Amino acid sequence: MKTIIITGGLGFIGSNLVNILSKKKYFIINIDKITYASNLNNISGNIKNYKFYKQDINNQNFIKKILEKYNPSLIFNVAAETHVDRSIDSPRQFMDSNVYGVFNLLETIKKYKKKIKFIHVSTDEVYGDIKKNKKSIESDSYNPSSPYAASKASGDLLIKSYVRTYKIPAIITNCCNNYGPNQYPEKLIPTIIYKIINQKPIPIYGNGKNIREWIYVEDHCNALIEISEKGILGENYNIGSGIELNNIEITKKIISCFKEIDINLANKAKFIFVKDRPGHDLRYSLNSSKIKNNLKWDCKYKFDEGIKKTIFWYVNKFNKNFFNNDDFKKRIGLKI
């Protein structure tokens, strides 16, 4: 049985990755310092061959002991501070996790006596604002706008330098915006769902025309697994769906889904424009042909199906009695 480490495995993407990999033949070590966005309940209750450690990836001595004790063959580094607004208000913690955390992992792996494959989860935001009709490719220069994006870009560049200088067997992945179960409600899609349920105005930055590419989190996790098994060491892989929507379009799609389950609630939904955040990029867009052509990976979920699954999860989470589960699934067209 292959032993793997997942850092940040109680967060949004990390917990989904743990839950998916738990169904395969792995012994999973989950390392998470437990921040506000972490949740022990994000992990399925029936996982076997699993060990959790509450610890910071900046603790180099601890990471060293874990490597020596378990001799893992693979590390997925999903640990990160991710919320752009928080990075604008408090950038220091983003440097600690996304730069120094990556540095400490690399140093520990470098000093370890055996080779460990390192899969690093980054973001499309490192490429910066993308003009219309253009898509970012893996060889593009980085041009981050926010402290969050800059911290992720810094981590990526550190890894690139360790690959070249120390021959660290690493792969960097740059993914578009994720949505799905377990995401902390500060992000756009869970915020919209929460506001609709509680009949509160949905806040939209600026004019609502900011465009993002959206991927269901399960598709992202499956891409990471494919990369870990088939990806070329030292390479970058963009992970995108090709589904680009602006914030107004996202909001209207979610309201439309609610019309299928409670027309009155949907009719009461409204959005308001609020002051834009500083340095807000207009558009991100990835060219994901490399992973699709070379590794034969593609998304399983269309946006309409993924957003219905997401709405169901959050409605059930925010308000257990909001709808009967089976009735809710039927109304939004999900299989029971």
Helices and strands as residue ranges (DSSP letters): E 2-7, H 12-21, E 26-32, G 40-42, E 50-54, H 60-70, E 74-77, H 84-89, H 92-95, I 96-100, H 101-111, E 117-123, G 124-127, H 147-166, E 170-175, E 177-179, H 188-197, E 202-205, E 211-216, H 217-230, E 236-239, E 244-246, H 247-259, H 263-268, E 271-274, H 289-294, H 303-318, H 325-331
